[in-house]
Each structure stands twice: as C-alpha cells, then as structure tokens.
Amino acid sequence: VQLQASGGGSVQAGGSLKLSCATSGLIWSTFTSSRMGWYRQAPGKQRDLVAEFTSGGSINYQDSVKGRFIISRDNSKKKLFLQMNSLEPEDTAVYYCTIELGSRDHWGKGTLVTVSS
C-alpha cells in the first residue's frame, strides 16, 4: 500500500488549500471500509489527528478545525481530500494521510502547509 499526499503550499491567513492523497495497492472495498484520515505535525509538536473517516463511514474532526476543514473522498479514484478554509498560522504543519489496515497504520510522505499572518 502506498499513499502520496500533495497540495500543500504557502498561503496567507484566511486563505484556502486543498490537499489530496492518492492511494495505490488497495482494492475498492478495502478503501471504502477502512479508517483513513489526515494528521498533522507542527514543528516541535506531536502528530495529531485533523480529520478522519471511521471504518463505518462516520467523520471526526479535531475541534480546532471544525467548520473550516472538510474531509472527503472519491471512492472511484481511491483518493482522499482535505479542503482547508480560513487557514490560520496555527494550521502550519506537515500534513500526512493515513489508512488503517488490520492493526497497522500506513502513512504517506507528508505535505507542508505554511500559513503566514
């Protein structure tokens, strides 16, 4: 299984970015039934959950991004997305996509998001 995140960049506060995560090595039924989501890691901090689809299809968001970020996925293309609006400097971090298969989390290389004030 491979995951590749893209779409990061530098924006000013209040701006928007859309992250994408392309997956490979997954069959459709596994993609649609697995827990998957986005984490981020700011400099000097731990990696935290931003948003996720649970294995049952429910969506969870970190409180700080509720109302600003939207997680979505294209099942036909087996891609995961994160629309980030009203970005704040505190959103600056490396963003990672992940999928849980069995008891193991698979991670892609991150994409850097930098928000300037």
C-alpha positions in Angstrom: 0.0 0.0 0.0 1.2 3.4 -0.9 -0.2 6.9 -0.1 1.0 10.1 -1.6 -0.1 13.4 -0.2 0.0 16.6 -2.3 -1.4 20.1 -2.4 0.5 21.8 0.4 2.0 25.2 0.0 2.3 28.7 1.4 -0.8 30.8 1.9 -1.8 33.9 3.9 -4.1 33.7 6.9 -7.7 33.4 5.7 -6.7 31.5 2.5 -7.6 28.0 1.4 -5.8 24.9 0.3 -7.0 21.5 -0.8 -4.9 18.5 0.0 -5.1 15.3 -1.9 -4.0 11.8 -1.0 -3.6 9.3 -3.8 -3.5 5.6 -2.8 -2.3 2.6 -4.6 -2.3 -1.1 -3.8 -5.9 -1.0 -2.4 -8.9 -2.7 -3.7 -12.1 -0.6 -3.7 -13.8 -2.5 -0.8 -10.8 -2.0 1.4 -10.6 1.7 0.6 -14.2 2.3 1.4 -14.3 0.3 4.6 -11.1 1.3 6.3 -10.4 4.1 8.8 -8.5 6.8 7.0 -7.7 10.4 7.5 -5.4 13.3 7.9 -2.9 14.0 10.6 -0.6 17.0 11.0 2.6 17.7 12.9 3.8 21.1 13.7 7.5 21.8 14.5 8.3 20.5 17.9 4.9 19.0 18.5 3.4 15.6 18.3 1.4 14.3 15.3 -2.3 15.0 15.8 -5.5 13.8 14.1 -7.0 16.5 11.9 -9.9 14.7 10.3 -10.9 11.1 9.6 -13.4 8.7 8.1 -14.1 5.9 10.6 -14.4 2.4 9.2 -18.1 2.8 9.5 -18.0 5.9 7.4 -18.5 8.5 10.1 -16.4 11.6 10.1 -14.5 13.1 13.0 -12.7 16.4 13.2 -10.3 17.9 15.6 -12.1 20.7 17.4 -9.8 23.4 16.2 -10.7 22.7 12.5 -14.4 22.1 12.8 -16.3 24.5 10.5 -13.1 25.3 8.5 -11.9 21.9 7.1 -13.8 19.3 5.2 -12.6 15.8 4.6 -13.9 13.9 1.6 -13.0 11.1 -0.6 -13.5 9.8 -4.2 -14.1 6.1 -3.9 -13.9 5.5 -7.6 -10.4 7.0 -7.7 -9.5 5.8 -4.2 -8.4 9.3 -3.3 -8.8 11.2 0.0 -9.1 15.0 0.2 -8.9 17.7 2.8 -10.4 21.1 1.9 -8.9 23.7 4.3 -10.6 27.1 4.5 -10.0 30.1 6.7 -6.5 29.0 7.4 -4.7 30.3 10.4 -1.0 30.4 11.3 -1.7 27.7 13.8 -2.5 25.4 11.0 1.1 25.4 9.8 2.4 21.9 9.8 3.3 18.9 7.8 0.1 17.1 6.8 0.0 13.3 6.5 -2.6 11.0 5.1 -3.0 7.6 6.7 -5.1 4.4 6.4 -5.6 1.7 9.0 -5.3 -1.8 7.6 -5.7 -4.6 10.2 -3.9 -3.3 13.2 -1.4 -1.3 11.3 -1.4 2.3 10.2 0.1 3.1 6.8 1.4 6.6 6.2 2.3 8.6 3.2 5.0 11.2 3.0 3.7 14.5 4.3 3.0 17.7 2.5 3.9 21.0 4.1 1.3 23.7 4.7 2.6 27.1 5.8 0.2 29.9 6.8 1.5 33.3 7.3 -0.2 36.1 9.2 
